[in-house]
Amino acid sequence: MTGPTLDTHEAQAERVADHLEQHPAATGAELAAACDVGCVSKVLSAMARELGYGLQRGWRWVPCARGTKRRHVRTYTLTHRPAPARQLALPLEQ
């Protein structure tokens, strides 16, 4: 019997990036529902600060109070993915 598999920030970020490519200007609630990442704000923060993803933030009006009022919600759009790591050329034979 094996233990539960851990979902890393890298795997969560990849799912969020895939979703944002298909659905730009998605809200945090939309990302949470579509990507199953746990805490969306932590994943978005890690994407921008630690993992090298480019995220553009914006605002969108959404209806609330049964459509009688509107409020601003934060949106996220993927601008770029992290660059692949470059491997150093090491001379193994002399």
C-alpha positions, -999 to 999 in steps of 0.1 A, spaced: 0 0 0 14 34 -9 8 68 6 -10 97 -10 8 115 -38 18 150 -32 7 177 -56 37 201 -61 35 238 -68 51 231 -102 23 207 -111 -4 231 -99 12 260 -117 13 239 -149 -25 232 -146 -32 269 -140 -10 280 -169 -28 255 -192 -62 268 -181 -51 305 -186 -39 298 -221 -74 285 -230 -93 311 -209 -74 344 -205 -87 369 -180 -99 342 -156 -108 350 -120 -95 333 -89 -128 315 -84 -128 302 -120 -92 290 -115 -101 273 -83 -131 255 -98 -112 244 -130 -78 235 -117 -83 221 -82 -52 237 -67 -62 243 -31 -52 279 -24 -53 298 -57 -35 329 -43 -5 308 -31 -2 292 -65 -5 325 -84 21 340 -61 45 312 -65 40 313 -103 50 349 -105 77 351 -78 94 317 -78 86 297 -109 91 323 -136 56 326 -151 44 359 -164 10 370 -152 -9 401 -161 -35 412 -136 -66 431 -145 -102 438 -134 -136 427 -146 -171 437 -135 -193 407 -124 -229 409 -113 -238 402 -77 -269 405 -54 -290 386 -79 -279 408 -107 -289 441 -91 -254 453 -84 -219 448 -99 -185 445 -83 -149 444 -95 -130 411 -94 -93 405 -101 -85 386 -133 -53 369 -144 -38 364 -179 -8 343 -187 18 364 -206 47 338 -207 59 305 -194 93 301 -177 122 297 -201 137 262 -202 168 258 -181 200 260 -201 225 232 -196 261 240 -193 285 225 -218 311 205 -198 340 190 -217 341 154 -204 370 142 -226 404 159 -229 
